[in-house]
Amino acid sequence: MKQSLVALMFLFSFTLVAQIMKPGQWRGDIHYDQRKVPLTFEIGYPTGETPEVTFVNGKERRVVKNATIEGDSIFIPLDPFDVEIRAKMAAMELTGVYRKYYRDLTIPFSAQFGKQRVAKKSLRPSPPIEKKWAITFSPETSGMSKGVGLFEQKNNVVTGTIMTQVSDYRYFEGILDGDSIKLSCFDGAHAFAFIGKKTAEGWSGDMIYDKGYSEPWVAVYDKEAELANPFEMVEIGEDQKPYYDLLGAGEGKDAVDPTEYEGKVLIIQLFGTWCPNSHDQTKYLVNWYQQKNDENIAILASSFEANYSQEYGLERLEKYQKANNIPYDMVLGGRLSKTGAAMPFPFMERIEAFPTLVILDKQGYVRYVHSYFNGPATGNYYQDFDRRFNEIIDSLLAE
């Protein structure tokens, strides 16, 4: 009896130890085929036994308050995306997977306590870098595209973002080491790595997006570098109205009632619940709509989902609306497709990016299309969007 009691106490004490993850800074790694992409997070227990996980990307702090520990495992949902980290806990390390349910993709994940995102000891001296870069992705190929890098340097530490015409890559963080640059970003739905070497002309390297997916890039310093104006990329023409039945085609032809928007300035957002840039824009729209508080304004968000089925899409939309406290209308547009997202609009063959905004006047005619989104990581560009967006809405309200 005594031996059984001792064994039970030992098992109980082991379970308690196993259920505590060491508080403090952790360095995680997403294990793609070609390399590991590092990220940083902090573990805290502000309310007792429930862990709070804070992912750190430069200036950004992404807090996860609904992580759970079961036995020797931790589960970290990366809401509002359909993504989760699932890992076994040891005293100073984690081993597990980074699971993207919206793509049915599983990627190895590991983490170590007390490690930095990138080791900063024995770094080689590096020359100062300019704040603005003109970047070309996949140069000398038919898939070539342009980007603009916005970077800040403090000693060997570099932070910033990369803007493209499919939206920005959010918050990068990393180091300069002699003639090398190593940056990474983890936004919940993606883990990116931007690595390169100094060349006689500028810089060159590889951008790693996902498991088995990377592309080369070259860059030069250019303080005048710009992308196409997102408000001017689509030629609309006159007297263009959307096909409302196609906006909610994922639910059925009667999902949207156009009479609800008569006499109102209508903002249509084409987005996906899987998309971090869409989430940035959604947060902006929710805050803006609540502050504007004008009965002559309406917003209709139409989502286009990966790993598509109607059941999955409607479930994702319900969770997304609840998680973000979205007060305006949302419908399921259909399967993830830039061509499919453009079908409600007779003047477009495809949209350029998720998210895209389409703005209608009070008579129901399309007046503006905004083709990609410069989010909070882009600083002045984000502020420029806010200014121009408000000017447009105010002018349409005044008509």
Secondary structure, DSSP 8 states (H G I E B T S, - for coil): -HHHHHHHHHHHHHHHHHT----EEEEEEEE-SS-EEEEEEEEE-TTSSS-EEEEEETTEEEEE---EEETTEEEEE-TTSSEEEEEEE-SSEEEEEEEEGGGTEEEEEEEEET--SS--TT--------SEEEEEESTTSTT-EEEEEEEEEETTEEEEEEEETT-----EEEEEETTEEEEEEE-SS-EEEEEEEE-SSSEEEEEEEETTEEEEEEEEE-TT-----TTSSS---SS----HHHHTTTT-TTS--GGGGTTSEEEEEEE-TT-HHHHHHHHHHHHHHHHH--TTEEEEEEEEESS--HHHHHHHHHHHHHHTT--SEEEEEEES-HHHHHTT-TT-S--SSSSEEEEE-TTS-EEEEE-S---GGGTHHHHHHHHHHHHHHHHHHH-
